Amino acid sequence: MTSPQDMLLSLQGVHTHIGAYHILHGVDLQVPRGELTLLLGRNGAGKTTTLRTIMGLWPASQGRIAFNGLDITAKSTPDIAALNIAYVPENMGIFADLTVQENMLLAARNARHAGQMDAKRLDWIYSLFPAVQKFWNHPAGKLSGGQKQMLAVARAMVEPRDLLIVDEPSKGLAPAIVQNMIDAFRKLKASGVTILLVEQNIHFAQQLGDSVAVMDNGIVVYSGSMKQLSSDPDLQKSLLGLSL
């Protein structure tokens, strides 16, 4: 049984209001260290709001968010990011007019120019995402959708991270690119990074997930192992309205 000390990230009874709208209604979520946790659910279930609340982009109106035992509920987004948490939003946040190199450099907090970036870490990133090296000096806006997504994840990993949070990395990507992304996330997980992933692609989810939480109407309605969910078609249909 997993102990509380094994949880890198924990949400307890988290509520979020956006203007007059009550989006999260008491989210309980546990993200174990060293694992890839998937957040699944129908559109509008509250998955993206959960990620944005973790990062402080939308403040929690009630409840507690703890990272590595530290209460981060009321911390600012820069302070949360400084705890070695990286967030890749659904829109990727790429600076289209900057080159791939410049996008990477912006995320490398300890480097003022490209020559100060960790060469060994860059080589590792190139092995995960060859397109980053291939288009190093190209404007990021000229990349394909899949290449932009690879750049977004690579940028998040340009410095060592304890937690990587990614919102729908496979959205809109061709199957071959999705498989490349799966391989890259598998290697990231093997490197010891804890990953929290929102994903709609069930093939993607089944190949990568250790733990899974399913959201509906602003709460987590199921938590368990991906293996358990994958092996129970009735549970899948009741939670997701489909069979994996």
Number of C-alpha atoms within 10 A of each C-alpha: 4 7 7 12 11 14 19 20 24 21 21 15 16 24 23 24 17 13 7 6 8 12 20 27 18 18 23 20 25 20 23 22 19 19 21 27 27 26 27 25 23 15 12 13 19 23 28 18 19 26 22 19 22 28 24 20 14 17 20 22 16 17 16 20 25 17 19 15 13 12 14 20 22 14 16 15 17 12 13 18 16 12 15 15 21 25 23 22 19 16 13 19 13 20 16 14 13 15 19 28 20 19 22 25 20 16 16 21 12 12 13 11 12 14 9 11 18 14 11 9 14 18 13 13 23 15 14 20 21 16 18 26 16 11 17 17 13 16 17 23 15 14 17 11 17 21 18 23 26 24 28 26 24 23 24 22 25 21 19 14 18 18 26 22 23 23 22 20 27 22 16 12 16 11 10 10 17 19 16 15 22 19 15 19 19 16 14 18 16 12 10 14 20 24 25 25 24 25 20 19 16 13 13 16 23 16 14 20 20 18 21 27 24 21 26 19 16 22 23 22 14 17 17 13 15 20 14 14 20 15 11 12 14 13 16 17 12 10 19 16 12 11 14 16
